[in-house]
């Protein structure tokens, strides 16, 4: 079952173990990250989940945005894109996240990985 939220920064589709977020802007600040994460925390409560970031284009992600993450709840991060620039962004962001991290070219691949991350947590 899927629940969709229209955040001020883009749509968020929440499933049982993971969410898929698509940014509709040019970047994420620490403040916007807190706003986005509040939707996730309200939806999942105290249950762990994986955040799948479906990035259609390279975007400016402030490293301070990672301060909005509670690593006890958001246990995985997948970045999805076919763009080489986004792959490089993901490589640079990996060191900012404490949990499981991966890069995929399709959302479907990321969904399978996310289920495994949560089940093995």
Backbone as CSV, one residue per row, in Angstrom:
resi,resn,N_x,N_y,N_z,CA_x,CA_y,CA_z,C_x,C_y,C_z
1,UNK,0.838,-1.178,0.000,0.000,0.000,0.000,0.888,1.249,0.000
2,UNK,0.485,2.257,-0.730,1.261,3.476,-0.879,0.450,4.667,-0.374
3,UNK,1.139,5.541,0.351,0.566,6.810,0.765,1.424,7.903,0.152
4,UNK,0.786,8.855,-0.523,1.527,9.935,-1.177,1.307,11.246,-0.432
5,UNK,2.423,11.940,-0.191,2.392,13.266,0.430,2.929,14.268,-0.583
6,UNK,2.305,15.413,-0.641,2.796,16.496,-1.490,3.537,17.467,-0.574
7,UNK,4.847,17.282,-0.444,5.641,18.171,0.399,5.905,19.463,-0.374
8,UNK,6.326,20.523,0.303,6.648,21.767,-0.401,7.838,21.625,-1.363
9,UNK,8.551,20.497,-1.270,9.774,20.316,-2.054,9.670,19.199,-3.085
10,UNK,8.525,18.514,-3.123,8.320,17.448,-4.089,7.475,16.328,-3.510
11,UNK,6.992,15.436,-4.374,6.147,14.333,-3.904,6.943,13.248,-3.168
12,UNK,6.298,12.663,-2.165,6.882,11.577,-1.378,5.878,10.432,-1.344
13,UNK,6.276,9.279,-1.881,5.463,8.065,-1.851,5.996,7.152,-0.755
14,UNK,5.189,6.910,0.267,5.602,6.077,1.388,4.999,4.681,1.263
15,UNK,5.855,3.675,1.335,5.468,2.265,1.311,5.764,1.692,2.700
16,UNK,5.633,0.387,2.873,5.788,-0.185,4.212,7.198,-0.030,4.783
17,UNK,8.237,-0.192,3.970,9.609,-0.160,4.476,10.453,0.991,3.958
18,UNK,9.932,1.718,2.979,10.745,2.761,2.345,9.843,3.830,1.744
19,UNK,10.478,4.961,1.436,9.773,6.032,0.740,10.571,6.404,-0.501
20,UNK,9.866,6.935,-1.490,10.493,7.431,-2.711,10.163,8.918,-2.795
21,UNK,11.224,9.738,-2.798,11.062,11.184,-2.844,11.646,11.725,-4.144
22,UNK,10.902,12.628,-4.791,11.398,13.263,-6.020,11.454,14.762,-5.804
23,UNK,12.655,15.299,-5.778,12.872,16.722,-5.558,12.351,17.540,-6.735
24,UNK,11.572,18.560,-6.420,11.076,19.482,-7.444,11.633,20.871,-7.159
25,UNK,12.918,20.982,-7.174,13.579,22.259,-6.916,15.042,22.133,-7.275
26,UNK,15.801,23.147,-6.924,17.204,23.141,-7.320,18.151,22.718,-6.210
27,UNK,17.630,22.321,-5.064,18.515,21.885,-3.995,17.791,21.657,-2.686
28,UNK,18.567,21.209,-1.702,18.048,20.924,-0.367,18.942,21.618,0.656
29,UNK,18.328,22.466,1.458,19.028,23.118,2.568,18.756,22.315,3.842
30,UNK,19.385,22.712,4.923,19.119,22.049,6.202,17.654,22.239,6.600
31,UNK,17.117,23.431,6.371,15.716,23.712,6.725,14.758,22.876,5.875
32,UNK,14.982,22.829,4.567,14.083,22.042,3.721,14.204,20.556,4.027
33,UNK,15.401,20.099,4.387,15.570,18.690,4.761,14.751,18.361,6.006
34,UNK,14.747,19.257,6.973,13.942,19.041,8.189,12.461,18.957,7.841
35,UNK,12.016,19.817,6.928,10.614,19.795,6.514,10.268,18.470,5.822
36,UNK,11.135,18.023,4.934,10.914,16.762,4.217,10.918,15.582,5.184
37,UNK,11.898,15.563,6.079,12.024,14.440,7.006,10.860,14.382,7.981
38,UNK,10.240,15.504,8.293,9.100,15.497,9.210,7.952,14.672,8.642
39,UNK,7.750,14.738,7.325,6.731,13.901,6.689,7.055,12.424,6.913
40,UNK,8.311,12.065,6.723,8.723,10.668,6.894,8.559,10.217,8.341
41,UNK,9.023,11.019,9.294,8.925,10.643,10.706,7.466,10.551,11.155
42,UNK,6.615,11.431,10.662,5.192,11.358,11.005,4.567,10.088,10.428
43,UNK,4.983,9.697,9.236,4.411,8.510,8.591,4.889,7.214,9.266
44,UNK,6.185,7.092,9.499,6.753,5.826,9.997,6.802,5.727,11.520
45,UNK,6.619,6.839,12.213,6.683,6.787,13.673,8.060,6.334,14.129
46,UNK,8.106,5.304,14.948,9.386,4.790,15.472,9.907,3.611,14.641
47,UNK,9.287,3.335,13.501,9.699,2.212,12.659,10.822,2.629,11.709
48,UNK,11.840,1.777,11.564,12.936,2.112,10.648,12.475,2.078,9.188
49,UNK,13.122,2.908,8.374,12.762,2.988,6.953,13.989,3.382,6.134
50,UNK,13.861,3.217,4.824,14.894,3.620,3.875,14.340,4.772,3.036
51,UNK,15.178,5.756,2.782,14.833,6.921,1.969,15.420,6.709,0.572
52,UNK,14.563,6.677,-0.441,15.014,6.565,-1.827,14.853,7.939,-2.465
53,UNK,15.960,8.532,-2.870,15.956,9.850,-3.490,16.031,9.670,-5.003
54,UNK,14.912,9.908,-5.662,14.828,9.754,-7.121,15.214,11.087,-7.755
55,UNK,16.464,11.185,-8.184,16.996,12.452,-8.692,17.094,12.423,-10.213
56,UNK,16.278,13.214,-10.839,16.275,13.276,-12.301,17.388,14.176,-12.826
57,UNK,17.937,15.002,-11.941,18.981,15.935,-12.344,19.882,16.214,-11.148
58,UNK,21.075,16.699,-11.413,21.993,17.069,-10.338,21.390,18.239,-9.566
59,UNK,21.586,18.237,-8.259,21.030,19.299,-7.432,21.998,19.649,-6.310
60,UNK,21.824,20.812,-5.761,22.694,21.307,-4.714,22.172,20.827,-3.359
61,UNK,22.877,19.868,-2.757,22.487,19.342,-1.447,23.473,19.892,-0.413
62,UNK,22.976,20.712,0.486,23.806,21.264,1.551,24.205,20.122,2.486
63,UNK,25.500,19.950,2.764,25.908,18.881,3.696,25.189,18.968,5.048
64,UNK,24.805,20.163,5.471,24.090,20.325,6.744,22.698,19.699,6.685
65,UNK,22.184,19.425,5.483,20.875,18.772,5.350,20.882,17.415,6.041
66,UNK,22.038,16.779,6.088,22.136,15.459,6.725,21.947,15.532,8.234
67,UNK,22.007,16.735,8.816,21.741,16.903,10.245,20.284,16.609,10.586
68,UNK,19.400,16.642,9.594,17.967,16.398,9.814,17.645,14.917,9.951
69,UNK,18.627,14.054,9.716,18.398,12.613,9.702,18.623,12.008,11.082
70,UNK,17.660,11.202,11.527,17.824,10.382,12.728,18.247,8.993,12.244
71,UNK,19.536,8.635,12.410,20.025,7.360,11.867,19.421,6.120,12.530
72,UNK,18.739,6.291,13.665,18.056,5.153,14.285,16.767,4.830,13.550
73,UNK,16.223,5.823,12.832,14.973,5.634,12.096,15.213,5.501,10.592
74,UNK,15.958,6.428,10.018,16.292,6.337,8.595,17.578,5.532,8.482
75,UNK,17.416,4.238,8.224,18.557,3.321,8.295,19.237,3.095,6.956
76,UNK,18.649,3.623,5.891,19.254,3.451,4.574,18.916,4.614,3.668
77,UNK,19.816,4.863,2.720,19.612,5.906,1.727,20.037,5.374,0.369
78,UNK,19.126,5.447,-0.582,19.426,5.072,-1.965,19.244,6.308,-2.830
79,UNK,20.212,6.574,-3.676,20.104,7.664,-4.636,19.939,7.028,-6.009
80,UNK,18.903,7.468,-6.724,18.556,6.883,-8.018,18.664,7.937,-9.111
81,UNK,19.425,7.614,-10.153,19.517,8.488,-11.309,20.306,7.801,-12.407
82,UNK,20.009,8.171,-13.629,20.781,7.694,-14.771,21.854,8.714,-15.153
83,UNK,21.872,9.852,-14.471,22.802,10.934,-14.790,24.150,10.731,-14.100
84,UNK,25.234,10.860,-14.857,26.578,10.690,-14.302,26.887,11.737,-13.230
85,UNK,26.414,12.973,-13.395,26.654,14.026,-12.406,26.026,13.670,-11.060
86,UNK,24.864,13.029,-11.095,24.202,12.621,-9.859,24.976,11.489,-9.191
87,UNK,25.532,10.606,-9.990,26.352,9.515,-9.436,27.546,10.096,-8.673
88,UNK,28.165,11.127,-9.210,29.285,11.777,-8.521,28.811,12.451,-7.240
89,UNK,27.636,13.097,-7.274,27.054,13.688,-6.062,26.859,12.622,-4.991
90,UNK,26.328,11.474,-5.409,26.070,10.378,-4.466,27.374,9.920,-3.814
91,UNK,28.413,9.805,-4.608,29.717,9.398,-4.078,30.177,10.392,-3.007
92,UNK,29.992,11.685,-3.269,30.409,12.712,-2.311,29.530,12.725,-1.058
93,UNK,28.251,12.399,-1.206,27.320,12.420,-0.073,27.440,11.185,0.822
94,UNK,27.966,10.104,0.278,28.007,8.842,1.022,28.669,8.997,2.382
95,UNK,29.715,9.788,2.465,30.436,9.949,3.737,29.633,10.736,4.778
96,UNK,28.545,11.389,4.347,27.719,12.183,5.259,26.634,11.357,5.938
97,UNK,26.401,10.136,5.465,25.306,9.317,5.977,25.843,8.111,6.731
98,UNK,25.307,7.849,7.919,25.804,6.785,8.793,25.285,5.393,8.460
99,UNK,24.131,5.291,7.806,23.512,3.990,7.573,23.913,3.355,6.253
100,UNK,23.115,2.388,5.815,23.346,1.729,4.530,23.117,2.732,3.411
101,UNK,23.973,2.669,2.399,23.941,3.658,1.321,24.216,2.959,0.004
102,UNK,23.446,3.322,-1.032,23.709,2.744,-2.342,23.198,3.665,-3.441
103,UNK,23.694,3.424,-4.643,23.312,4.182,-5.833,22.728,3.207,-6.849
104,UNK,21.611,3.607,-7.466,20.954,2.754,-8.458,20.559,3.580,-9.670
105,UNK,20.380,2.896,-10.790,19.913,3.569,-12.003,18.399,3.533,-12.125
106,UNK,17.721,2.640,-11.365,16.259,2.580,-11.412,15.677,2.523,-9.995
107,UNK,14.474,3.062,-9.863,13.766,3.039,-8.579,13.445,1.598,-8.190
108,UNK,13.110,0.765,-9.153,12.761,-0.637,-8.867,13.920,-1.368,-8.193
109,UNK,15.147,-1.144,-8.686,16.326,-1.764,-8.054,16.467,-1.271,-6.615
110,UNK,16.275,0.023,-6.417,16.405,0.602,-5.077,15.348,0.057,-4.125
111,UNK,14.131,-0.177,-4.635,13.060,-0.715,-3.791,13.416,-2.107,-3.272
112,UNK,13.948,-2.950,-4.126,14.357,-4.291,-3.703,15.437,-4.228,-2.644
113,UNK,16.409,-3.367,-2.845,17.500,-3.178,-1.888,16.953,-2.666,-0.558
114,UNK,16.027,-1.703,-0.617,15.452,-1.112,0.597,14.728,-2.157,1.440
115,UNK,13.954,-3.033,0.799,13.287,-4.088,1.550,14.284,-4.973,2.278
116,UNK,15.385,-5.289,1.611,16.427,-6.135,2.213,17.080,-5.422,3.403
117,UNK,17.372,-4.134,3.258,17.993,-3.364,4.341,17.115,-3.375,5.586
118,UNK,15.827,-3.138,5.422,14.923,-3.096,6.570,14.764,-4.480,7.185
119,UNK,14.606,-5.504,6.355,14.439,-6.864,6.877,15.658,-7.343,7.637
120,UNK,16.859,-6.903,7.239,18.092,-7.331,7.890,18.492,-6.432,9.053
121,UNK,17.689,-5.424,9.337,18.019,-4.470,10.406,17.720,-5.058,11.777
